[in-house]
Amino acid sequence: DMVRVGGLVDAAPAALRRVLLLANLALAALATGYLLWAVARYLASGWRSEETTQGMIEVAVWIPQLSMLLGVALLLLAVVDEGVTTWRAPAASLRAEKAGSGGH
């Protein structure tokens, strides 16, 4: 079974819960931002070297890699949005676990 960290966060007092949630979101934003930077550098490297895929149809390798860059950028946007939402929400209303998620 998974360790349910959300249950521990939800058991914390409201002020501490806000700090824990914001710290986790900040860490997630930092990791996702680094991933975005690394993917962008990798994509740029393929573009500069004019690398192509192997197989019957040769395609510039940066074209399929662009979808990963877009996905990581959207993930970063979602994490930042969740951080802003958490920051603006009343501390008493914050929960790590969604109501009714019994894990069944």
C-alpha positions in Angstrom: 0.0 0.0 0.0 1.0 3.6 -0.5 2.0 5.8 2.4 -0.7 8.4 2.8 1.1 11.6 3.5 -2.0 13.5 2.8 -3.7 12.1 5.9 -0.8 13.4 8.0 -1.0 16.8 6.4 -4.8 16.9 6.9 -4.2 16.1 10.6 -2.0 19.1 11.1 -3.4 22.5 12.4 -4.7 24.8 9.6 -1.7 27.2 9.7 0.9 24.4 9.5 -1.2 22.6 6.8 -0.9 25.7 4.6 2.9 25.9 5.1 3.2 22.1 4.3 1.1 22.4 1.2 2.8 25.5 -0.1 6.3 24.0 0.6 5.4 20.8 -1.3 4.0 22.9 -4.2 7.1 25.1 -4.2 9.3 22.0 -4.4 7.1 20.6 -7.2 7.4 23.9 -9.1 11.2 23.9 -8.7 11.5 20.3 -9.9 9.1 20.9 -12.8 10.9 24.1 -13.7 14.2 22.3 -13.8 12.7 19.6 -16.0 11.3 22.2 -18.4 14.8 23.8 -18.6 16.4 20.4 -19.2 13.9 19.3 -21.9 14.3 22.7 -23.6 18.0 22.3 -23.7 17.8 18.8 -25.0 15.3 19.9 -27.7 17.5 22.8 -28.7 20.5 20.5 -29.0 18.6 18.3 -31.4 17.6 21.3 -33.4 21.1 22.7 -33.7 22.6 19.3 -34.7 19.8 18.8 -37.2 19.3 15.3 -35.9 16.7 13.1 -37.5 14.8 10.0 -36.4 15.7 6.6 -37.7 13.4 4.6 -39.9 11.6 4.8 -43.2 10.4 8.3 -42.6 13.0 10.7 -41.4 11.7 13.5 -39.2 13.6 16.2 -37.4 13.9 14.8 -33.8 12.9 18.1 -32.2 9.4 17.8 -33.7 8.2 14.8 -31.6 10.2 16.1 -28.6 8.2 19.4 -28.8 5.1 17.6 -27.3 7.1 16.7 -24.2 8.2 20.3 -23.8 4.6 21.4 -24.1 3.4 18.8 -21.6 6.1 19.9 -19.0 5.2 23.5 -19.5 1.5 22.8 -18.9 2.4 20.8 -15.8 4.4 23.7 -14.5 1.5 26.0 -15.2 -0.8 23.6 -13.3 1.5 23.4 -10.3 1.9 27.2 -10.1 -1.9 27.6 -10.5 -2.5 25.2 -7.6 0.1 27.2 -5.5 -1.7 30.4 -6.1 -5.1 28.8 -5.3 -3.7 27.3 -2.1 -2.1 30.7 -1.1 -5.4 32.5 -1.6 -7.7 29.9 0.1 -8.6 30.2 3.8 -6.3 28.0 5.8 -9.2 26.1 7.4 -10.5 25.0 4.0 -7.2 23.5 2.8 -7.0 19.7 2.5 -4.4 17.5 1.0 -6.9 14.6 0.5 -10.1 15.3 -1.4 -13.3 14.7 0.4 -14.7 11.2 -0.2 -11.4 9.7 -1.5 -11.3 6.5 0.5 -8.8 4.9 -1.8 -11.3 2.2 -2.9 
